[in-house]
Amino acid sequence: MTTFIKSTEIWEPNKEKTELTLVKGLYGSFTEFEKYSQTISFKYDEGLPGKAWAAKHPIILKELEGSYFQRTEMAKKIGLTTAIAMPIFTGEYLQAVVLFLCGDINEHAGAIELWKKEEDRSNEMGLVDGYYGTMEKFEWLSNRIKIMKGHGLPGAVWESHMPLVIKNLSESGTFMRATKAANEGITTALALPAWMYEEDAYVMTFLSAKGTPIARRFEVWVPVVSDDTLLFHDGYCEEGTDLFALYTERTRGKYTSLTGKSWKTGLPILTECHEPDDGDITFTGSLILPIIQNGFCKAVVELYF
């Protein structure tokens, strides 16, 4: 199965907090791109990772050519055309910048969107930007709607401050563009709160199609501070695994699992060849993302590729 995201990277500040260096990346067969990426770094407000650090919110670059993306020529050679940067902050301090690299999907559907609270309207969100692959009509619609707090996918995440998974968009009362999404083959959605300050609320949405899902599995885990464990909250698996049945009697420890490590440190984690708890499926890798709000980890999200 081909995933919509082709490569993922984690950039973290060095000890002096003067620049960002590559900590880990999942590149598949893009070995030359990987080797080059390991040799570079980005200062504050430099390149896409540095720009996301300075902006303090996610950034979507739909076109790498002519932009401040610094690996454009090499990316173009391997069919990467779009990059999304998601900074992770604990209060004022940058923990890391996660980069999603996409492209070369002339026949595939899917989308990554960034929504933001309207500056002049306290309870309304509009689309900042999005990468939609071949879905031009869906992109046109998305650019023209506004979403109220508590309504629609971004609005529900804005109100709850929590990640949200929708497994069947065509039957969802939460997703306002369900009919159009179904026409494009979009079946599943994951939305994440991605703001540093409440007054600048941002929400990232990942919309998956069957043939090219954003990831092959999503999992949302919620910390239980009283006993240093995480409980399964929600998720979806393209391979058909019933995640609620799988995790009914299971927890993950703060000090004994990668999910717990991400909660404990507030840092994202990338792994290769990840085999989840059921052991029936081997993934090429996974991304573990802490969702931090007002300095506290509200949830940990795992994307399996």
N, C-alpha and C positions, 0 to 999 in steps of 0.2 A: 504494500500500500504506500502510495506517495503522499507525503504530508505537504501542506501548504507552505509551512516554514521550512526553508532549505538548510539554514545554518543558524546557530545560536551562540552568542558569546557573552561572557561576564567580564566587565572591566571594573577594577577597584582602585581606589586612591593608594599611592605609595605611602610609606611611613611619614614622609614629610608633608603629605597632603598637597603636593604641588602638581601632580599629574596622575593620569589613569593608565594602568598597565593591564595587559590581558592576563587573567587568572586561569580561564578555561574556555574552550570552545568546542562545539560539536560541528564538524565540517563534512562528514561523509567522505566522499572521494575528492574533495577540494583541497588536496594536500599542499599545493603550491600557495594557495590563498592562506592556508593555515600557517605555513612557515613564515610568510611575509608578515602576517598579523602579529606573530610572536616577537618581531623585531621593533615594533613601533610603540609609541605612547602618545597620549593626548593631554595637553595642558587645559586648564580651566577655559571654557568657551572655545576650544579648538576641536575641529572635527565633530562628528555626530555625538560621540560619547561626551566630549567636553561641552558641547552646546546644551545637551540635556542636563548636565551638571549645573550649568549657569542658569538655565531656564527654570529648573526645579519642577519640571513636569515632562510627561512623555512627548516625543516628537516623531512624526511620520514623514519620511522623505520618499515620496512616490516615484521620483525620478532622481537617480544618482548623478547622471550626467549634468554638468553645469552647477552642481551643488557644492557644499563644503565637505561632502564625503571624500575622504582622502585615499580611498582604494578603488576609485571608480574604474580605471582601465582594467585592473585585474578582476574586479567583480563582473564587468561586462563580458569578459572572456568566458566565464563559467555560467553566464545567464542570470546573474543576480542583478535586479533592477531597482529594488525597493528595500529600504531599511527602516526599522522602527526601534527607537531607543526608549527604554523605561527606567528612569532613575529610582532608586530606593533610598529614602531618607529615614533616619531616626532623629526626629526633631530637626535641628539645623544641619545635622551631620550626614554627609553622603556616605552610604554604605557601599553601593555599587551601581553600575549602569548595565542593564541587560539589553543586548541587541538581538533583534530578530531580522534575519535576512531572507528575502523572498524574491521570486521571479521565475521567468521561463515557464509560464503556465498558460500558454495560448488557448488551451482547450479546457481549462479547469476553473471552477468556481470556488469562492471563499472570500473572506474579508477580515481585515483588522481595522477597527475604527477608534477614533479618539473623540470623546464628547466632553464638553465643558459648560459650566454654569454661565448663562448669559450675564454680562456685566451689568446691564440695566434692568434685569429681572431676577429677583431673588429665588424664584421657584421654577425656573425654566432652563433647560439645557438645549444646546445646539451642537451640530457636528463641526469639529475643528478641521478634521481631515480624515481620510480613510484610504486604504488600499483594497481594491475590489476585484482584482484579476480581470475577468472578462465581463463582469456584471455591470454594464454601463447603465441600464435602466434602474437597477437597484441603487446605484450610486447617485443617479439624478434625483430619485425620490428621497434618499437619506439626507441630501444637501438641503432639502426644502421643508423638512419637518422640524418642529420643536417638541421637546418632551418635558412634561411636568414632573416635578419631584414626586416620587412614589409611584409613577406610572411608566410603563414601558420598561425595557431591559436596563438602560442606563439610569433611568429615574428610580427604579427599585433599588439598585446598588447604591445610588447617591443617598437615599433615605436610610438604608440599613447599615451602610458602611461595611458591607460584607460581600464577598464573591457570590456570584449567582450562576448556576448551571441550568440551562433549559434543554431538555433531551429531545423533545419533539416540537419544533417550532410551528408546524402546521396546525397543531392542536392547542397552541398556547394562547391564553388570554393575556399574558404578560407582554408578549412581543407584538408591538403595534404594526410591524411590517410583515406579519406572518405569511400572508397570501403571496406577496411579491417574493419573499424568501423561498417559499415552497416552489414557485415557478422557476427559480434559479437553481434548485437542487440543494438549498441550504437546509440542514436538518437539525443542527445542534449549535448552541451558543454558550460561551463562557464570558462573563463580564467581571472586571476587577476594579475596585476603587484605587485610584492612582493619584491622589492629591497630597500635598504637603500641608496646605492650609485649607480649612473648611470653606473659607470665602472664595477659594479658587478651585472648586470641586472639579476633578477630571475623572472620567471613567473610560477604561479601555475595554472594547468588546472584540471577541474572537468568534467569527461565524464560520462554521464547518460544513462542508459538503461531503457526501459519502465517498466520492472518488478521491478527493484530496482534502482530508480533514486537517484542521490546524494542528492537531495532535491526535494520536490514536487512543489516548485515554486522558481524562481530566479527573483529578481527585481534590477535594477540599477537606482539610483537617482543621479542627478547632482546638486550641489549647485549653486544658483544664489545669489551672494554676495550682489548685489545692493538692493534687497528687502527681504533678509533673508528667502528665500524659497528654496525648492528643486523641480526640475522638473523630471518627469519620463523620463528615457532615453532608456531603453530596458528591456526585461524580457521574461520569458516563464513560463507557468503554465501547469503542467501535468494533471490537472483536466479540462483543456479545456477553461479556462477563457481567453477572449481576453483582455489582459492587456492594449494594446494601446487604445482600446475603453473605457476601465474602467477609465483610468487616463488622458484622453484627456483634460479635463477642471479642473483637480485637481492638487493641489500642496501640499507640506508638509512644515510646518513652522519650523524654526530653534528652536523656543522656545515652540512649541505646539505639537511636535510629537517625538517619539522615534528615528525616522530617523534623525530629526534635532538635537536631543541630541547627537547622535553619531558624527554628523558633528561638533557640537559646542565643544565637549570635546575631540574628537579624540580617543574615547574609544569604543571598541566593546560592544554589549549588547545582552544578552540572555533572552528570555521571554518564558513562558510556555503558552500552550493553546491559541495561538495567532489567533485572528479573523481579517482578513485583511479588506480593505475598502469595498469590495463587500458584505461581510457578509454572503455569501452563503456556505462557506467552513470553517470548524474549523480545524486548524492545531495543532499538539501536542506541537509545539514551533517554535521559529524563532531565527536566528542569524543575527545581524545587524553589518556589518563590514565597518569601514571607510577606504577608500583607500587613503593613505597619500603619496605624492610625493614631495620631496624637502621642507618638512615642511608644505605643504598645502594639505587640503582635496580635492582631485580631484573628488571623487564620494563616494556614500554610497551604499553598496550592501546588500541586504536582502535575506537570504535563509530560506524558510519555510519548516519545517519537518512534 
